[in-house]
């Protein structure tokens, strides 16, 4: 009788390699936006990589305590010459939501340049934070 352990190891190595390559193949379909959030002290700076988009492709909405960045891109390239070798179409749609409790919504600002969306999210002052209110009590002194 022969030892099955080397065969088992070989099979595991083959399957592990297959899994890595399988995952890499689907990376080309990744529709998530790479995002960085940096605490600058009095504000947060949110940076998203959104290359190849136009102004009309990006929508930022705020509802309750949630800010959503949505991307909806539909592109068609039409060649007049019917002898084309390649004709491509591109469509992508994705969104990402962020909890913005503690952010001063009236002072939020942003810019989009060279495929980078930057949002400045100023923090609320401590006495304004999260809509928390304090009641002054008269102690009759």
PyMOL commands that place a pseudoatom at each C-alpha (Angstrom):
pseudoatom trace, name=CA, resn=UNK, resi=1, chain=A, elem=C, hetatm=0, pos=[0.000, 0.000, 0.000]
pseudoatom trace, name=CA, resn=UNK, resi=2, chain=A, elem=C, hetatm=0, pos=[1.321, 3.503, -0.780]
pseudoatom trace, name=CA, resn=UNK, resi=3, chain=A, elem=C, hetatm=0, pos=[1.082, 6.731, 1.228]
pseudoatom trace, name=CA, resn=UNK, resi=4, chain=A, elem=C, hetatm=0, pos=[-1.824, 9.053, 0.334]
pseudoatom trace, name=CA, resn=UNK, resi=5, chain=A, elem=C, hetatm=0, pos=[-0.398, 12.118, 2.129]
pseudoatom trace, name=CA, resn=UNK, resi=6, chain=A, elem=C, hetatm=0, pos=[1.756, 13.386, -0.805]
pseudoatom trace, name=CA, resn=UNK, resi=7, chain=A, elem=C, hetatm=0, pos=[-1.243, 13.036, -3.129]
pseudoatom trace, name=CA, resn=UNK, resi=8, chain=A, elem=C, hetatm=0, pos=[-3.402, 14.953, -0.667]
pseudoatom trace, name=CA, resn=UNK, resi=9, chain=A, elem=C, hetatm=0, pos=[-0.827, 17.771, -0.426]
pseudoatom trace, name=CA, resn=UNK, resi=10, chain=A, elem=C, hetatm=0, pos=[-0.541, 17.965, -4.195]
pseudoatom trace, name=CA, resn=UNK, resi=11, chain=A, elem=C, hetatm=0, pos=[-4.331, 18.196, -4.566]
pseudoatom trace, name=CA, resn=UNK, resi=12, chain=A, elem=C, hetatm=0, pos=[-4.548, 20.928, -1.931]
pseudoatom trace, name=CA, resn=UNK, resi=13, chain=A, elem=C, hetatm=0, pos=[-1.809, 22.942, -3.688]
pseudoatom trace, name=CA, resn=UNK, resi=14, chain=A, elem=C, hetatm=0, pos=[-3.639, 22.645, -6.997]
pseudoatom trace, name=CA, resn=UNK, resi=15, chain=A, elem=C, hetatm=0, pos=[-6.953, 23.716, -5.492]
pseudoatom trace, name=CA, resn=UNK, resi=16, chain=A, elem=C, hetatm=0, pos=[-5.387, 26.626, -3.588]
pseudoatom trace, name=CA, resn=UNK, resi=17, chain=A, elem=C, hetatm=0, pos=[-3.821, 27.899, -6.807]
pseudoatom trace, name=CA, resn=UNK, resi=18, chain=A, elem=C, hetatm=0, pos=[-7.125, 27.538, -8.605]
pseudoatom trace, name=CA, resn=UNK, resi=19, chain=A, elem=C, hetatm=0, pos=[-8.890, 29.534, -5.888]
pseudoatom trace, name=CA, resn=UNK, resi=20, chain=A, elem=C, hetatm=0, pos=[-6.383, 32.393, -6.058]
pseudoatom trace, name=CA, resn=UNK, resi=21, chain=A, elem=C, hetatm=0, pos=[-6.595, 32.594, -9.840]
pseudoatom trace, name=CA, resn=UNK, resi=22, chain=A, elem=C, hetatm=0, pos=[-10.382, 32.342, -9.742]
pseudoatom trace, name=CA, resn=UNK, resi=23, chain=A, elem=C, hetatm=0, pos=[-10.542, 35.303, -7.331]
pseudoatom trace, name=CA, resn=UNK, resi=24, chain=A, elem=C, hetatm=0, pos=[-8.145, 37.346, -9.490]
pseudoatom trace, name=CA, resn=UNK, resi=25, chain=A, elem=C, hetatm=0, pos=[-10.334, 36.765, -12.543]
pseudoatom trace, name=CA, resn=UNK, resi=26, chain=A, elem=C, hetatm=0, pos=[-13.349, 38.296, -10.828]
pseudoatom trace, name=CA, resn=UNK, resi=27, chain=A, elem=C, hetatm=0, pos=[-11.354, 41.324, -9.595]
pseudoatom trace, name=CA, resn=UNK, resi=28, chain=A, elem=C, hetatm=0, pos=[-11.902, 42.883, -13.023]
pseudoatom trace, name=CA, resn=UNK, resi=29, chain=A, elem=C, hetatm=0, pos=[-15.627, 43.057, -12.229]
pseudoatom trace, name=CA, resn=UNK, resi=30, chain=A, elem=C, hetatm=0, pos=[-15.099, 44.811, -8.896]
pseudoatom trace, name=CA, resn=UNK, resi=31, chain=A, elem=C, hetatm=0, pos=[-17.483, 47.765, -8.748]
pseudoatom trace, name=CA, resn=UNK, resi=32, chain=A, elem=C, hetatm=0, pos=[-16.597, 49.104, -5.335]
pseudoatom trace, name=CA, resn=UNK, resi=33, chain=A, elem=C, hetatm=0, pos=[-15.180, 52.553, -4.852]
pseudoatom trace, name=CA, resn=UNK, resi=34, chain=A, elem=C, hetatm=0, pos=[-11.876, 52.719, -3.013]
pseudoatom trace, name=CA, resn=UNK, resi=35, chain=A, elem=C, hetatm=0, pos=[-12.414, 55.098, -0.113]
pseudoatom trace, name=CA, resn=UNK, resi=36, chain=A, elem=C, hetatm=0, pos=[-10.132, 56.716, 2.460]
pseudoatom trace, name=CA, resn=UNK, resi=37, chain=A, elem=C, hetatm=0, pos=[-11.378, 58.677, 5.484]
pseudoatom trace, name=CA, resn=UNK, resi=38, chain=A, elem=C, hetatm=0, pos=[-8.877, 60.803, 7.395]
pseudoatom trace, name=CA, resn=UNK, resi=39, chain=A, elem=C, hetatm=0, pos=[-9.573, 62.519, 10.737]
pseudoatom trace, name=CA, resn=UNK, resi=40, chain=A, elem=C, hetatm=0, pos=[-8.175, 66.060, 10.377]
pseudoatom trace, name=CA, resn=UNK, resi=41, chain=A, elem=C, hetatm=0, pos=[-9.169, 67.140, 13.898]
pseudoatom trace, name=CA, resn=UNK, resi=42, chain=A, elem=C, hetatm=0, pos=[-12.070, 69.504, 13.235]
pseudoatom trace, name=CA, resn=UNK, resi=43, chain=A, elem=C, hetatm=0, pos=[-13.258, 67.612, 10.151]
pseudoatom trace, name=CA, resn=UNK, resi=44, chain=A, elem=C, hetatm=0, pos=[-13.067, 64.337, 8.272]
pseudoatom trace, name=CA, resn=UNK, resi=45, chain=A, elem=C, hetatm=0, pos=[-11.713, 64.204, 4.739]
pseudoatom trace, name=CA, resn=UNK, resi=46, chain=A, elem=C, hetatm=0, pos=[-13.332, 61.483, 2.639]
pseudoatom trace, name=CA, resn=UNK, resi=47, chain=A, elem=C, hetatm=0, pos=[-11.602, 60.578, -0.629]
pseudoatom trace, name=CA, resn=UNK, resi=48, chain=A, elem=C, hetatm=0, pos=[-13.080, 58.196, -3.226]
pseudoatom trace, name=CA, resn=UNK, resi=49, chain=A, elem=C, hetatm=0, pos=[-11.421, 56.954, -6.395]
pseudoatom trace, name=CA, resn=UNK, resi=50, chain=A, elem=C, hetatm=0, pos=[-13.976, 57.308, -9.209]
pseudoatom trace, name=CA, resn=UNK, resi=51, chain=A, elem=C, hetatm=0, pos=[-11.979, 57.373, -12.454]
pseudoatom trace, name=CA, resn=UNK, resi=52, chain=A, elem=C, hetatm=0, pos=[-13.567, 58.018, -15.824]
pseudoatom trace, name=CA, resn=UNK, resi=53, chain=A, elem=C, hetatm=0, pos=[-16.794, 59.534, -14.529]
pseudoatom trace, name=CA, resn=UNK, resi=54, chain=A, elem=C, hetatm=0, pos=[-18.597, 62.682, -15.571]
pseudoatom trace, name=CA, resn=UNK, resi=55, chain=A, elem=C, hetatm=0, pos=[-20.422, 65.132, -13.304]
pseudoatom trace, name=CA, resn=UNK, resi=56, chain=A, elem=C, hetatm=0, pos=[-23.807, 63.634, -14.177]
pseudoatom trace, name=CA, resn=UNK, resi=57, chain=A, elem=C, hetatm=0, pos=[-22.635, 60.119, -13.212]
pseudoatom trace, name=CA, resn=UNK, resi=58, chain=A, elem=C, hetatm=0, pos=[-22.157, 60.960, -9.510]
pseudoatom trace, name=CA, resn=UNK, resi=59, chain=A, elem=C, hetatm=0, pos=[-25.005, 61.713, -7.082]
pseudoatom trace, name=CA, resn=UNK, resi=60, chain=A, elem=C, hetatm=0, pos=[-24.530, 62.428, -3.384]
pseudoatom trace, name=CA, resn=UNK, resi=61, chain=A, elem=C, hetatm=0, pos=[-27.645, 62.311, -1.225]
pseudoatom trace, name=CA, resn=UNK, resi=62, chain=A, elem=C, hetatm=0, pos=[-28.287, 62.739, 2.480]
pseudoatom trace, name=CA, resn=UNK, resi=63, chain=A, elem=C, hetatm=0, pos=[-31.214, 61.141, 4.262]
pseudoatom trace, name=CA, resn=UNK, resi=64, chain=A, elem=C, hetatm=0, pos=[-31.488, 61.146, 8.048]
pseudoatom trace, name=CA, resn=UNK, resi=65, chain=A, elem=C, hetatm=0, pos=[-27.981, 60.283, 9.293]
pseudoatom trace, name=CA, resn=UNK, resi=66, chain=A, elem=C, hetatm=0, pos=[-26.838, 58.592, 6.093]
pseudoatom trace, name=CA, resn=UNK, resi=67, chain=A, elem=C, hetatm=0, pos=[-24.888, 60.049, 3.186]
pseudoatom trace, name=CA, resn=UNK, resi=68, chain=A, elem=C, hetatm=0, pos=[-24.921, 57.951, 0.015]
pseudoatom trace, name=CA, resn=UNK, resi=69, chain=A, elem=C, hetatm=0, pos=[-22.534, 58.327, -2.910]
pseudoatom trace, name=CA, resn=UNK, resi=70, chain=A, elem=C, hetatm=0, pos=[-24.124, 56.736, -5.979]
pseudoatom trace, name=CA, resn=UNK, resi=71, chain=A, elem=C, hetatm=0, pos=[-22.536, 56.142, -9.376]
pseudoatom trace, name=CA, resn=UNK, resi=72, chain=A, elem=C, hetatm=0, pos=[-24.584, 55.372, -12.476]
pseudoatom trace, name=CA, resn=UNK, resi=73, chain=A, elem=C, hetatm=0, pos=[-22.581, 55.416, -15.694]
pseudoatom trace, name=CA, resn=UNK, resi=74, chain=A, elem=C, hetatm=0, pos=[-23.862, 54.451, -19.134]
pseudoatom trace, name=CA, resn=UNK, resi=75, chain=A, elem=C, hetatm=0, pos=[-21.407, 54.921, -21.990]
pseudoatom trace, name=CA, resn=UNK, resi=76, chain=A, elem=C, hetatm=0, pos=[-21.680, 53.904, -25.607]
pseudoatom trace, name=CA, resn=UNK, resi=77, chain=A, elem=C, hetatm=0, pos=[-19.105, 54.603, -28.228]
pseudoatom trace, name=CA, resn=UNK, resi=78, chain=A, elem=C, hetatm=0, pos=[-20.462, 54.651, -31.726]
pseudoatom trace, name=CA, resn=UNK, resi=79, chain=A, elem=C, hetatm=0, pos=[-18.071, 54.349, -34.616]
pseudoatom trace, name=CA, resn=UNK, resi=80, chain=A, elem=C, hetatm=0, pos=[-19.291, 55.597, -37.964]
pseudoatom trace, name=CA, resn=UNK, resi=81, chain=A, elem=C, hetatm=0, pos=[-16.894, 53.344, -39.822]
pseudoatom trace, name=CA, resn=UNK, resi=82, chain=A, elem=C, hetatm=0, pos=[-18.339, 49.836, -40.003]
pseudoatom trace, name=CA, resn=UNK, resi=83, chain=A, elem=C, hetatm=0, pos=[-14.890, 48.315, -40.405]
pseudoatom trace, name=CA, resn=UNK, resi=84, chain=A, elem=C, hetatm=0, pos=[-14.189, 48.632, -36.709]
pseudoatom trace, name=CA, resn=UNK, resi=85, chain=A, elem=C, hetatm=0, pos=[-12.077, 46.012, -35.008]
pseudoatom trace, name=CA, resn=UNK, resi=86, chain=A, elem=C, hetatm=0, pos=[-13.400, 46.767, -31.530]
pseudoatom trace, name=CA, resn=UNK, resi=87, chain=A, elem=C, hetatm=0, pos=[-16.487, 48.578, -30.294]
pseudoatom trace, name=CA, resn=UNK, resi=88, chain=A, elem=C, hetatm=0, pos=[-17.100, 48.771, -26.559]
pseudoatom trace, name=CA, resn=UNK, resi=89, chain=A, elem=C, hetatm=0, pos=[-19.879, 49.790, -24.242]
pseudoatom trace, name=CA, resn=UNK, resi=90, chain=A, elem=C, hetatm=0, pos=[-19.541, 50.435, -20.556]
pseudoatom trace, name=CA, resn=UNK, resi=91, chain=A, elem=C, hetatm=0, pos=[-22.139, 50.497, -17.824]
pseudoatom trace, name=CA, resn=UNK, resi=92, chain=A, elem=C, hetatm=0, pos=[-21.614, 50.506, -14.097]
pseudoatom trace, name=CA, resn=UNK, resi=93, chain=A, elem=C, hetatm=0, pos=[-23.834, 51.202, -11.146]
pseudoatom trace, name=CA, resn=UNK, resi=94, chain=A, elem=C, hetatm=0, pos=[-22.863, 51.080, -7.501]
pseudoatom trace, name=CA, resn=UNK, resi=95, chain=A, elem=C, hetatm=0, pos=[-23.223, 53.050, -4.285]
pseudoatom trace, name=CA, resn=UNK, resi=96, chain=A, elem=C, hetatm=0, pos=[-21.715, 53.397, -0.859]
pseudoatom trace, name=CA, resn=UNK, resi=97, chain=A, elem=C, hetatm=0, pos=[-23.332, 54.785, 2.289]
pseudoatom trace, name=CA, resn=UNK, resi=98, chain=A, elem=C, hetatm=0, pos=[-21.746, 56.464, 5.296]
pseudoatom trace, name=CA, resn=UNK, resi=99, chain=A, elem=C, hetatm=0, pos=[-23.058, 57.301, 8.771]
pseudoatom trace, name=CA, resn=UNK, resi=100, chain=A, elem=C, hetatm=0, pos=[-22.737, 61.076, 9.174]
pseudoatom trace, name=CA, resn=UNK, resi=101, chain=A, elem=C, hetatm=0, pos=[-23.927, 61.535, 12.747]
pseudoatom trace, name=CA, resn=UNK, resi=102, chain=A, elem=C, hetatm=0, pos=[-21.732, 64.197, 14.285]
pseudoatom trace, name=CA, resn=UNK, resi=103, chain=A, elem=C, hetatm=0, pos=[-21.183, 65.991, 10.946]
pseudoatom trace, name=CA, resn=UNK, resi=104, chain=A, elem=C, hetatm=0, pos=[-22.245, 69.611, 10.335]
pseudoatom trace, name=CA, resn=UNK, resi=105, chain=A, elem=C, hetatm=0, pos=[-24.296, 69.140, 7.172]
pseudoatom trace, name=CA, resn=UNK, resi=106, chain=A, elem=C, hetatm=0, pos=[-24.528, 72.879, 6.472]
pseudoatom trace, name=CA, resn=UNK, resi=107, chain=A, elem=C, hetatm=0, pos=[-20.744, 73.165, 6.151]
pseudoatom trace, name=CA, resn=UNK, resi=108, chain=A, elem=C, hetatm=0, pos=[-20.041, 70.060, 4.062]
pseudoatom trace, name=CA, resn=UNK, resi=109, chain=A, elem=C, hetatm=0, pos=[-18.171, 70.678, 0.809]
pseudoatom trace, name=CA, resn=UNK, resi=110, chain=A, elem=C, hetatm=0, pos=[-16.577, 68.660, -1.935]
pseudoatom trace, name=CA, resn=UNK, resi=111, chain=A, elem=C, hetatm=0, pos=[-14.774, 68.569, -5.253]
pseudoatom trace, name=CA, resn=UNK, resi=112, chain=A, elem=C, hetatm=0, pos=[-14.157, 66.122, -8.102]
pseudoatom trace, name=CA, resn=UNK, resi=113, chain=A, elem=C, hetatm=0, pos=[-10.984, 66.333, -10.151]
pseudoatom trace, name=CA, resn=UNK, resi=114, chain=A, elem=C, hetatm=0, pos=[-8.916, 63.794, -12.108]
pseudoatom trace, name=CA, resn=UNK, resi=115, chain=A, elem=C, hetatm=0, pos=[-11.091, 60.879, -10.972]
pseudoatom trace, name=CA, resn=UNK, resi=116, chain=A, elem=C, hetatm=0, pos=[-10.849, 61.726, -7.269]
pseudoatom trace, name=CA, resn=UNK, resi=117, chain=A, elem=C, hetatm=0, pos=[-13.894, 62.804, -5.240]
pseudoatom trace, name=CA, resn=UNK, resi=118, chain=A, elem=C, hetatm=0, pos=[-12.949, 64.702, -2.064]
pseudoatom trace, name=CA, resn=UNK, resi=119, chain=A, elem=C, hetatm=0, pos=[-15.517, 65.563, 0.580]
pseudoatom trace, name=CA, resn=UNK, resi=120, chain=A, elem=C, hetatm=0, pos=[-14.807, 67.746, 3.605]
pseudoatom trace, name=CA, resn=UNK, resi=121, chain=A, elem=C, hetatm=0, pos=[-17.068, 66.757, 6.477]
pseudoatom trace, name=CA, resn=UNK, resi=122, chain=A, elem=C, hetatm=0, pos=[-16.767, 69.258, 9.367]
pseudoatom trace, name=CA, resn=UNK, resi=123, chain=A, elem=C, hetatm=0, pos=[-17.488, 67.863, 12.812]
pseudoatom trace, name=CA, resn=UNK, resi=124, chain=A, elem=C, hetatm=0, pos=[-20.278, 69.353, 14.892]
pseudoatom trace, name=CA, resn=UNK, resi=125, chain=A, elem=C, hetatm=0, pos=[-19.282, 71.228, 18.011]
pseudoatom trace, name=CA, resn=UNK, resi=126, chain=A, elem=C, hetatm=0, pos=[-19.718, 69.165, 21.182]
pseudoatom trace, name=CA, resn=UNK, resi=127, chain=A, elem=C, hetatm=0, pos=[-22.821, 71.100, 22.296]
pseudoatom trace, name=CA, resn=UNK, resi=128, chain=A, elem=C, hetatm=0, pos=[-24.463, 70.529, 18.886]
pseudoatom trace, name=CA, resn=UNK, resi=129, chain=A, elem=C, hetatm=0, pos=[-23.512, 66.864, 18.550]
pseudoatom trace, name=CA, resn=UNK, resi=130, chain=A, elem=C, hetatm=0, pos=[-26.204, 64.408, 17.410]
pseudoatom trace, name=CA, resn=UNK, resi=131, chain=A, elem=C, hetatm=0, pos=[-29.098, 66.744, 18.180]
pseudoatom trace, name=CA, resn=UNK, resi=132, chain=A, elem=C, hetatm=0, pos=[-28.669, 66.079, 21.886]
pseudoatom trace, name=CA, resn=UNK, resi=133, chain=A, elem=C, hetatm=0, pos=[-30.335, 68.777, 23.970]
pseudoatom trace, name=CA, resn=UNK, resi=134, chain=A, elem=C, hetatm=0, pos=[-29.888, 69.687, 27.615]
pseudoatom trace, name=CA, resn=UNK, resi=135, chain=A, elem=C, hetatm=0, pos=[-32.596, 71.005, 29.875]
pseudoatom trace, name=CA, resn=UNK, resi=136, chain=A, elem=C, hetatm=0, pos=[-31.783, 73.886, 32.206]
pseudoatom trace, name=CA, resn=UNK, resi=137, chain=A, elem=C, hetatm=0, pos=[-33.434, 73.257, 35.561]
pseudoatom trace, name=CA, resn=UNK, resi=138, chain=A, elem=C, hetatm=0, pos=[-34.367, 76.067, 37.928]
pseudoatom trace, name=CA, resn=UNK, resi=139, chain=A, elem=C, hetatm=0, pos=[-33.373, 75.000, 41.440]
pseudoatom trace, name=CA, resn=UNK, resi=140, chain=A, elem=C, hetatm=0, pos=[-35.091, 78.031, 43.011]
pseudoatom trace, name=CA, resn=UNK, resi=141, chain=A, elem=C, hetatm=0, pos=[-31.922, 79.428, 44.585]
for i in range(1, 141): cmd.bond("trace and resi %d" % i, "trace and resi %d" % (i + 1))
show_as sticks, trace
zoom trace
